[in-house]
Every structure is written in C-alpha cells, then in structure tokens.
C-alpha cells in the first residue's frame, strides 16, 4: 500500500490550499480514508475522514467549516481542501487508510499513513 500526498506549500493567513493523496496497491473504494497533521513539538492529531463513498465525513472541531474532505474513487485519490487558513494550521499533513476499528476520528485506526506534505501558513 502506498499513499502519496501532495499539494502543500506556503500560504498567507486567510488563503487556501488543496491537498491530494494518491493511493496505490489497495482496493481504494473499499476503504475509508483520513487526514491527520503534526505540528513541530506537538503530537499528531486527527483532521478529517470520510467513508468509502464520501457520504459520511468527520472533522476535528478546529477545522470544521474551513476544511473539506472528498474523494474520487475512479482516481484512487482523496482530497483535503483547506480554506481560511490560520497560522496554527501549520503542520505536516498525512493521509491514511482506515484499517483498525478505533473509529473514524481516532488516528490509531489508520494504517498506513503516507509520507506527509508540509503546509505553512504565514501571519
């Protein structure tokens, strides 16, 4: 299983980015997917997730109303639209496959996590 995230970058506060995560080596449409992030000196935290067809989505309170998760099963890709970005959103963002049964908002559920993509928001 490989998960390749991209789309990070440097953006000013209030700006937007769209992250992508291309999956390979798995029946993508069979799995829920999610995003997490880790800021320097902090633990990794859940950001967003969705079920196999995108009908159910889940968000951390800190990003609700600003971030949008979606997927395209035909392209084996999950997206994270980041709007109204704040400096505190600065982190490395990771995508993961939901594999273990700890629930959609628990990062322990996800295996594997792909390599991350850096998002930096300047004030």
C-alpha positions as CSV (number, residue, x, y, z in Angstrom):
1,X,0.0,0.0,0.0
2,X,1.3,3.4,-0.9
3,X,-0.2,6.8,-0.2
4,X,1.4,9.8,-1.9
5,X,0.4,13.2,-0.5
6,X,1.0,16.4,-2.4
7,X,-0.2,20.0,-2.6
8,X,1.3,21.5,0.4
9,X,3.1,24.9,0.4
10,X,3.5,28.3,1.9
11,X,0.3,30.5,2.0
12,X,-0.7,33.6,3.8
13,X,-3.3,33.5,6.6
14,X,-6.8,33.5,5.1
15,X,-5.6,31.7,2.0
16,X,-6.4,28.2,0.6
17,X,-4.6,25.1,-0.4
18,X,-5.8,21.8,-1.8
19,X,-4.1,18.6,-0.7
20,X,-4.2,15.4,-2.7
21,X,-3.4,11.8,-1.7
22,X,-3.0,9.3,-4.5
23,X,-3.4,5.7,-3.3
24,X,-2.0,2.5,-4.9
25,X,-1.7,-1.1,-4.0
26,X,-5.2,-1.4,-2.4
27,X,-8.8,-1.6,-3.5
28,X,-9.3,2.1,-2.8
29,X,-13.1,2.2,-2.9
30,X,-13.3,-0.4,-0.2
31,X,-11.7,1.8,2.5
32,X,-12.5,4.9,4.5
33,X,-9.7,7.4,4.4
34,X,-8.5,10.2,6.6
35,X,-6.1,13.1,7.1
36,X,-4.0,13.9,10.2
37,X,-1.4,16.6,10.9
38,X,1.6,17.1,13.1
39,X,3.0,20.5,14.1
40,X,6.5,20.8,15.4
41,X,6.7,19.7,19.0
42,X,3.2,18.5,19.1
43,X,1.5,15.1,18.8
44,X,-0.2,14.0,15.6
45,X,-3.9,14.9,15.6
46,X,-6.9,13.9,13.6
47,X,-8.1,16.4,10.9
48,X,-10.8,14.8,8.8
49,X,-12.0,11.5,7.4
50,X,-14.7,10.1,5.2
51,X,-16.3,6.7,4.5
52,X,-15.8,4.6,1.3
53,X,-18.1,6.7,-0.9
54,X,-17.8,10.1,0.8
55,X,-21.3,10.1,2.1
56,X,-20.2,10.4,5.6
57,X,-17.5,12.9,6.7
58,X,-15.9,13.7,10.0
59,X,-13.9,16.8,11.1
60,X,-11.9,17.9,14.1
61,X,-13.5,20.9,15.8
62,X,-10.5,23.0,15.0
63,X,-11.1,22.7,11.2
64,X,-14.8,22.3,10.9
65,X,-16.3,24.8,8.5
66,X,-12.9,25.6,7.0
67,X,-11.6,22.3,5.6
68,X,-13.4,19.9,3.3
69,X,-12.5,16.3,2.7
70,X,-13.6,14.5,-0.5
71,X,-12.6,11.5,-2.7
72,X,-12.6,10.3,-6.3
73,X,-12.7,6.5,-6.3
74,X,-12.1,6.4,-10.0
75,X,-8.8,8.2,-9.5
76,X,-8.0,6.5,-6.2
77,X,-7.4,9.9,-4.7
78,X,-8.6,11.6,-1.5
79,X,-8.5,15.4,-1.2
80,X,-8.4,17.9,1.6
81,X,-9.5,21.5,0.7
82,X,-8.0,23.9,3.2
83,X,-9.7,27.3,3.3
84,X,-9.5,30.3,5.7
85,X,-6.1,29.1,6.8
86,X,-4.6,30.2,10.1
87,X,-1.0,30.2,11.3
88,X,-2.0,27.4,13.7
89,X,-2.8,25.2,10.8
90,X,0.9,25.0,10.0
91,X,1.9,21.3,10.1
92,X,2.9,18.3,8.1
93,X,-0.3,16.8,6.8
94,X,-0.6,13.0,6.3
95,X,-3.2,10.8,4.6
96,X,-4.1,7.4,5.9
97,X,-6.3,4.3,5.2
98,X,-8.8,3.4,7.9
99,X,-7.8,-0.1,8.8
100,X,-8.3,-0.7,12.6
101,X,-11.5,-0.4,14.5
102,X,-11.0,2.6,16.7
103,X,-13.4,4.8,14.9
104,X,-13.2,7.4,12.2
105,X,-11.7,10.2,14.4
106,X,-9.1,8.2,16.2
107,X,-5.7,8.2,14.5
108,X,-4.9,4.7,15.8
109,X,-7.5,3.5,13.2
110,X,-5.3,4.4,10.3
111,X,-2.7,2.1,8.7
112,X,-0.6,3.0,6.9
113,X,0.0,6.7,6.9
114,X,1.6,8.0,3.8
115,X,4.5,10.5,3.7
116,X,3.4,13.9,4.6
117,X,3.1,17.2,2.8
118,X,4.2,20.5,4.5
119,X,1.6,23.3,5.0
120,X,3.0,26.6,6.3
121,X,0.7,29.5,7.0
122,X,2.2,32.9,7.5
123,X,0.6,35.6,9.5
